[in-house]
Amino acid sequence: MAGKPKLHYFNGRGRMESIRWLLASAGVEFEEKFIGTPEDLDKLKNDGSLMFQQVPMVEIDGMKLVQTRAILNYIATKYNLYGKDIKERALIDMYTEGMADLNEMIMVLPLCPPDQKDAKITLIKERTTDRYLPVFEKVLKSHGQDYLVGNKLSRADIHLVELLYYVEELDSSLLANFPLLKALKTRVSNLPTVKKFLQPGSPRKPPLDEKSLEQAKKIFRIN
Ligand SMILES: N[C@@H](CCC(=O)N[C@@H](CS)C(=O)NCC(=O)O)C(=O)O
């Protein structure tokens, strides 16, 4: 039997968190090897483990996978969270890419210069309520089903619920006008695998605090 997937990243959300969410939701246990210093990262770079000298990197099924989207695609395919045919997959891809765009805006917010931060938060809130969430609310309303695609849980639901938690962290009123999204969040959060991941002590990572931000900047040599 293959061992547990091994995740290589720093001990924070960043680009690995969606991978953690997807594996956990699929009921897959994983190990984490945290990169704690720039030297830890250099070691992985120098031993040839990182195709583009970047993490996330996931050891799974005898491979060392890099590139977040490629990793997510592999996991979603392997655990049957990627639709039943190419049309469903196209829908899932479109939804997922939209979610990734908003997720990226939120993820890089801590790196924003202080004098630009308020404007950036205003923009993220606008995009959340005017561009992204209405799309997914409309999808759920249009077919009246429990999940976004094919009346079955897919990666799109998992990525969306992860995103809804971040949106709520930013401003809990942002979901007020999206009753179907709130219901989806509750439904997915109550799935046994997700419920477990949401409990304290799981591999889910908290929002980035000042100390972790400084550590991440040091590891990834961000000025
Ligand atoms: N397109 C890549 C980007 C990966 C990336 O930017 N990784 C950063 C950490 S979040 C990194 O490894 N930086 C170190 C470097 O580029 O030397 C992905 O999605 O995986």
The ligand as an ORCA input file, in Angstrom:
! r2SCAN-3c Opt
* xyz 0 1
  N       3.127     28.644     -9.937
  C       3.680     28.117     -8.725
  C       4.191     29.251     -7.860
  C       4.912     28.700     -6.651
  C       5.552     29.781     -5.796
  O       5.540     30.974     -6.136
  N       6.131     29.324     -4.694
  C       6.849     30.196     -3.770
  C       6.338     29.989     -2.371
  S       4.604     30.324     -2.235
  C       8.310     29.776     -3.783
  O       8.623     28.599     -3.772
  N       9.225     30.770     -3.804
  C      10.640     30.507     -3.750
  C      11.348     30.819     -5.011
  O      10.669     31.137     -6.027
  O      12.559     30.727     -5.010
  C       2.629     27.270     -7.999
  O       1.446     27.598     -8.115
  O       2.988     26.304     -7.339
*
